[in-house]
Amino acid sequence: MRIAFRTGGLAALALTGLALASPPQYTIIDLGLLQPNDSGSQAFRVSTLGRATGRSLRSGAGQAFSWSQGGGMVGLPNLASPARAYGVGNGINDHGVVVGTGSTTAFGSSPLPLIWQGGAVSTLPLPAGQTFGRANDVNIHNVAVGSVNGGSLERAALYTTGGSIQLSATTGNGSFMTTAFAINDSGLVAGNGIDPSNAALNVGMVIDPQTNSAISIGALPGMNGALAFDISNAGHVVGSSMLNQGSGMPFVWRPNTGMIGVPLPVGTSQGSARGVNSAGWVVGTASSAFAIPFLWDGNQTYRVADLIVNPTGWDLLTNTSSSAMSISDNGIVVGTGVKNGVVHAYAMVPVPEPASSLALGVGVLAIGRRRRRAGSGPTKAVG
């Protein structure tokens, strides 16, 4: 099948502006639990304008949710046929469309890629010959990405309700993507791959499905590999860079500068960047003895616990469950913390909200792109 995106060209994604000089401040919102007796909740992704998704866990089951400032946490149904008792929301767009995975265990056994629209759940079609898959993100055009199969046979995939494909583009040395973690509104996909000539390397990659082209985003100095977890609408990619699949260091990659290390927060020795917005602000989790969620504004790295104006009851410094996973273009950060001894999903809302024009330098996305011509095939999109 042919996949066409309802977007313009990617040749001029300009990034301009400066980072704030003073520390940002946030109000933290407890997203809560879907059922009173749930054992905990986690938030994994926030959309460009601030809708969030994740999961709430209980004995023998897990349930995906969506969240907004106006509507709060809303439970999303698990797949009934074939039955999947564990559902997780991994990606959400500004229309409120959620994608994720349904599985038979909390650890992701027998996974199926799912989509929730209008309160209903359904499976996304798998490519021919595949029986398992996962959906990790969805863009504004309702095109989702994730992976199919598992183990050494896992491969990145692109999903629509009209059909799905494996992402087969390779880099110049033949590296291929095994898991697609993020897709931006221009259709660029970020994820992780393998160098067939050196299985000890992680390869962070960006794929343009329309041109079937792929690039490796490289590694930090002294490292030889990377994992890529998110891509902004302005083309930033973030993740973790490491030596021979060892402990990683957070980075942000930009078309004009390549890969730049994100400084670790105080008291930590390793970390990973997990989310980035169009201003180039980065969130992630670092560690020493504990997990330390952090935010980088392009100038300085902060522990998110130090930015909260209403921290009562929250612990984001002395446990191994905390995280900062995603940041919206209007500055909302989502992740997981410990509230009064229980693992809870949170949203951190800026006070005041940072200006949307902030960014990190000037650049142009270097991956080529061409428009589909009229008559080249139907445009397929979820919904």
C-alpha positions in Angstrom: 0.0 0.0 0.0 1.0 3.6 -0.4 0.8 6.0 2.6 0.2 9.7 1.8 0.3 12.4 4.4 -1.8 15.6 4.3 1.1 17.9 5.0 3.4 20.3 3.3 7.1 20.0 2.6 9.7 19.6 5.3 12.4 21.7 3.6 12.1 24.8 5.8 11.5 24.0 9.5 13.2 27.1 10.9 14.0 27.2 14.6 14.6 30.6 16.2 14.8 32.3 19.6 16.5 32.0 23.0 16.0 30.0 26.1 14.7 31.5 29.3 17.3 32.7 31.7 15.3 32.2 34.9 14.0 28.9 36.3 10.5 28.0 35.1 7.8 27.2 37.8 5.0 24.7 37.7 1.9 23.7 39.4 1.7 19.9 39.7 -1.6 18.1 39.1 -2.3 14.6 40.4 -3.9 12.7 37.6 -5.1 10.2 40.1 -6.3 6.6 39.7 -9.1 5.2 37.5 -10.4 3.0 40.3 -9.9 3.7 44.0 -8.1 0.4 44.6 -5.7 0.7 41.7 -2.1 0.1 42.7 -0.7 3.1 40.7 -0.9 5.2 37.5 1.7 6.4 35.0 1.6 9.1 32.3 3.6 8.5 29.1 2.8 11.2 26.5 1.3 14.6 26.2 0.0 16.1 22.9 1.2 19.3 21.4 -1.5 21.3 23.2 -1.6 19.4 26.4 -3.7 16.2 26.3 -2.1 13.3 28.1 -2.3 9.5 28.2 -0.9 6.6 30.1 -2.3 3.7 32.2 -3.7 2.8 35.6 -2.8 -0.6 37.1 -4.7 -2.9 39.3 -4.6 -6.6 40.3 -4.8 -8.7 37.1 -5.4 -5.7 34.7 -4.3 -2.4 33.5 -6.3 0.3 31.8 -5.4 3.1 29.4 -6.6 6.7 30.1 -6.8 10.1 28.5 -6.5 13.3 30.4 -7.1 17.0 29.8 -7.2 20.0 32.1 -10.9 20.5 31.4 -12.0 16.9 31.5 -9.6 15.2 34.0 -8.7 11.5 33.7 -11.1 9.4 31.6 -10.7 5.6 31.4 -10.4 3.9 28.0 -11.9 0.4 27.5 -9.7 -2.7 27.2 -10.0 -4.8 24.1 -12.7 -7.5 24.6 -12.1 -9.6 21.5 -9.4 -11.0 21.4 -9.3 -10.3 25.1 -6.4 -8.1 26.3 -6.7 -7.4 30.1 -3.8 -4.9 30.0 -4.2 -1.7 28.0 -1.7 1.2 27.9 -2.0 4.6 26.2 1.4 5.4 24.6 0.5 8.3 22.3 -2.2 11.0 22.0 -2.9 13.8 19.6 -4.8 17.1 19.9 -8.0 15.5 18.6 -7.9 13.2 21.6 -7.1 10.1 19.5 -5.1 7.6 21.7 -2.9 4.8 20.4 -1.2 2.1 22.5 -1.0 -1.6 23.2 -3.2 -4.3 24.5 -1.5 -7.3 26.1 -2.3 -10.4 28.2 0.2 -9.5 31.0 1.6 -6.3 32.6 4.9 -7.1 30.8 3.4 -6.9 27.4 2.8 -10.5 26.3 0.9 -11.1 23.0 0.8 -7.4 22.2 -1.7 -5.9 19.8 -1.6 -2.3 18.5 -4.8 -0.4 19.6 -6.5 2.9 18.8 -9.2 4.6 20.9 -11.5 7.0 19.2 -14.7 8.5 20.7 -14.5 6.2 23.7 -14.2 3.0 21.7 -11.2 0.7 21.2 -10.2 -1.3 18.1 -7.1 -3.0 16.8 -5.0 -1.3 14.2 -4.4 -3.7 11.2 -1.1 -5.5 11.2 1.0 -5.8 8.1 0.6 -9.0 6.2 2.1 -12.0 7.9 2.3 -10.4 11.3 0.4 -11.5 14.4 1.8 -9.1 17.1 2.5 -5.4 17.3 2.6 -2.2 19.4 1.6 1.4 18.8 3.8 4.1 20.4 2.7 7.4 19.0 0.2 9.2 16.8 0.4 12.5 15.0 -2.2 15.1 14.2 -3.1 13.3 10.9 -3.9 10.2 12.9 -1.0 8.2 11.6 0.6 5.9 14.2 4.0 4.3 14.6 5.3 1.4 16.6 6.6 -2.0 15.9 5.7 -5.6 14.9 6.9 -9.0 15.9 9.5 -9.2 18.7 13.0 -10.2 19.8 15.5 -10.2 16.9 12.6 -10.1 14.4 11.1 -6.8 15.8 10.7 -4.2 13.1 9.4 -0.6 13.1 5.9 -0.2 11.6 3.5 2.6 10.5 -0.2 2.1 11.2 -3.4 3.5 9.7 -6.9 2.0 9.8 -6.7 1.6 6.0 -3.5 -0.5 6.2 -0.1 -0.7 7.7 3.5 -1.2 6.6 6.9 -2.1 8.0 9.3 0.8 7.8 12.0 -0.7 5.6 14.2 2.3 4.9 17.9 1.8 5.8 20.8 4.2 6.4 23.9 4.3 4.2 25.5 1.5 6.1 22.4 -0.7 6.1 21.1 0.1 9.6 17.4 -0.6 9.9 14.8 0.6 12.5 13.4 -2.0 14.9 11.1 0.2 17.0 9.5 3.5 16.0 8.9 5.6 19.2 7.6 8.9 17.8 6.1 10.6 14.7 5.7 14.3 14.3 3.0 16.2 12.4 5.2 16.4 9.2 5.4 12.6 9.2 9.0 12.1 10.3 9.6 9.1 12.5 12.2 8.7 15.3 13.2 5.4 16.7 15.9 2.8 17.4 17.7 0.5 15.0 20.5 -2.0 14.5 23.7 -1.9 12.5 23.9 -5.3 10.9 27.7 -5.1 10.9 28.0 -4.4 14.6 25.2 -5.8 16.9 26.8 -4.1 19.9 25.7 -0.7 18.7 22.4 1.1 19.3 21.4 3.2 16.3 19.2 6.2 16.8 17.4 6.9 13.5 15.0 9.2 11.7 12.9 7.9 8.8 10.9 9.9 6.2 8.3 7.3 5.1 7.3 9.3 2.0 10.8 9.3 0.5 11.7 6.0 2.1 14.9 7.6 3.4 16.7 7.1 6.7 19.5 8.7 8.6 21.5 7.9 11.7 21.7 10.7 14.2 25.1 9.6 15.4 26.5 9.6 19.0 27.9 12.0 21.6 31.7 12.4 21.8 33.3 9.2 23.3 30.1 7.2 22.6 29.2 5.1 19.6 25.5 4.6 19.8 22.1 6.2 20.6 18.5 5.5 21.4 15.9 8.0 20.0 12.6 8.4 21.9 10.9 11.6 20.6 10.8 14.0 17.8 9.3 17.5 17.9 7.3 19.3 15.2 10.4 21.5 14.7 12.6 18.4 14.1 14.5 18.0 17.4 15.2 14.4 18.4 16.0 13.4 22.0 17.2 10.2 23.7 20.2 8.7 25.2 23.7 8.1 23.8 26.0 5.4 25.1 29.2 3.3 24.5 28.5 -0.3 23.4 24.9 -0.3 24.9 26.2 0.8 28.3 24.9 3.5 30.5 23.6 6.5 28.6 23.7 10.3 28.6 20.8 12.5 27.5 21.0 14.4 24.2 19.1 16.6 21.8 19.8 16.4 18.1 19.1 19.2 15.7 19.5 19.4 12.0 21.9 22.4 12.1 24.1 21.2 15.0 23.9 17.5 15.1 23.8 15.9 18.6 24.4 18.0 21.7 24.7 16.6 25.2 22.0 17.7 27.7 23.7 18.4 31.1 22.7 16.0 33.9 20.9 17.4 36.9 23.0 17.7 40.1 23.8 14.5 41.9 23.2 12.1 39.0 25.6 10.2 36.8 23.5 8.9 33.8 20.2 9.6 32.2 17.9 9.7 29.2 15.9 12.4 27.5 12.4 11.2 26.8 10.4 14.2 25.5 11.0 17.4 23.5 8.8 20.2 22.3 9.0 22.6 19.3 10.9 25.1 21.5 13.6 22.5 22.1 12.8 22.1 25.8 13.8 18.6 26.9 12.5 16.4 29.7 13.8 13.1 30.9 15.0 11.0 33.8 18.5 10.8 35.3 19.7 8.5 38.1 22.1 7.9 40.8 20.7 5.9 43.8 17.2 7.2 42.8 15.3 8.3 39.6 15.5 12.1 39.2 13.1 13.6 36.6 14.7 16.7 34.9 13.9 19.6 32.6 16.4 21.4 30.3 15.4 24.8 28.9 18.3 25.1 26.5 20.4 26.9 29.1 20.2 25.0 32.3 19.1 21.6 33.6 16.7 21.5 36.6 15.4 18.8 38.8 11.6 19.0 38.2 11.0 18.6 42.0 12.8 22.0 42.5 10.4 23.8 40.1 7.1 22.8 41.7 5.2 25.5 43.6 2.8 23.1 45.4 5.0 20.1 46.2 3.1 18.9 49.4 2.8 15.1 49.4 4.9 14.6 46.3 8.3 12.7 46.2 10.2 13.1 42.9 13.7 12.7 44.4 13.9 9.6 46.7 12.3 6.7 44.8 13.0 4.6 41.7 9.5 5.1 40.1 9.6 8.8 39.2 10.0 10.0 35.6 9.4 13.0 33.2 8.3 11.5 29.9 6.8 14.2 27.6 6.5 18.0 27.2 3.9 19.8 25.2 4.4 22.9 23.0 2.6 24.9 25.7 4.9 23.7 28.3 2.9 21.0 30.1 5.2 18.1 31.4 3.8 14.7 32.2 5.3 11.7 34.0 5.2 9.6 37.1 5.9 10.4 40.8 5.1 9.2 44.3 2.2 10.9 45.9 1.7 10.1 49.6 3.5 6.8 49.1 1.6 5.7 46.0 2.8 5.8 42.4 0.7 8.4 40.6 0.7 10.0 37.1 1.2 13.8 37.1 0.9 16.8 34.9 3.0 19.9 35.6 1.4 23.1 34.2 3.7 26.2 33.8 3.0 29.3 35.9 3.2 31.4 33.8 3.2 29.3 30.6 6.4 29.8 28.6 6.1 31.6 25.2 5.7 29.3 22.3 8.3 31.2 20.3 11.2 30.0 22.5 13.6 27.7 20.7 17.2 26.6 20.6 19.0 28.3 17.6 18.4 28.3 13.9 18.3 25.3 11.6 16.7 23.6 8.6 15.7 20.0 8.7 18.0 18.2 6.3 16.0 15.1 5.3 14.7 15.5 1.8 11.1 15.3 1.0 8.8 15.4 -2.0 5.1 15.9 -2.3 2.9 13.2 -3.6 1.4 14.0 -6.9 -2.3 13.9 -7.6 -3.4 10.4 -8.7 -0.5 8.6 -6.9 -2.9 6.7 -4.7 -5.5 7.3 -2.0 -4.6 9.1 1.1 -5.2 6.8 4.1 -5.4 8.1 7.7 -6.8 6.8 10.9 -10.4 7.9 11.3 
